[in-house]
Amino acid sequence: MTQKIKKGDRVEILEMQDTMTSLTKGSKGTVKRIDEDEELIWVDWDNGEELALLIGIDKYKIVKK
């Protein structure tokens, strides 16, 4: 992970491997919790979905609030 991410950060998807979601590049959300053991970043997305980013697989950036 290139950026130190924490609960409450706003993130934007740059690339996501999950094809079973309506989330796309540019989708934004707020970090709900980080599970480092499972390598998951749980996000409450602005479209109402709750879906985790996969650390090291999905690409994202932290954006200003």
C-alpha positions, 0 to 999 in steps of 0.5 A, a space after each residue: 500500500 503506497 498511502 497510509 489509509 485510516 478510518 474516515 478517509 475518503 477514497 476513489 476507485 482507480 481500478 477494481 477487479 470485482 465484476 459483481 458490483 456497480 462501482 466503477 472507476 471514479 466511484 467514491 466512498 468513506 473508509 469504515 474499517 480496515 482489516 489488515 489480517 484479511 487485507 481488506 479496506 471496508 468502504 461505505 460507498 456513496 451509491 449505498 453499497 458496502 464493499 471492501 477494497 482488496 489491499 494490493 489488488 484494487 487500485 484507489 487513491 485517498 481524496 480530500 474530504 
